[in-house]
């Protein structure tokens, strides 16, 4: 599974560049002119769960309102888009719907968590 995760991260770089372009062209880009540092990390957990983390998107874009954990409509749309992309790497046994290569989870990382020194981009870890 880690080899597949590395491949997904490599392919995901195109999606990340698209997010960076959108950030640079939109009003939610940083007002001080700093480049948006949108990054990704993919964790392999117990060999069957892939957890994709996307960081660098402002909280005002991620959350429906600041101070809540509820994602905005835009964030939910992004999660759906990324989930669809991850699904391209999966398989399904139509005879047994529980037979899958992996289960995927998408997490949009808050600004505070992104600034945490423990944050690492592009890391594939086994848990």
C-alpha angles and dihedrals in degrees: 000000000000090000090053090047091054089051092049091051091050091050092043092061089082090055090048091052089052089053090049091051090050091048093050092049098045136076093248093068112111112284092220090066095247114149116256109251100210109176139169137214127186121203125195109211123192090341095282109057119076113194113193116199121197116192136178100056112123116254089236088065097040102047130056088227131357112264096034131093092220113115121233121245088256091053092048089051091051091049090051091049093049092045090054090051092050090048089064088071094049132083132215129202104216089203091056114025091191090063103095134145091233145340115237132214127185121207124186106209119226120235092252093052091046091055091051111112089229091067112110126183125220093007120148110199134182116222 
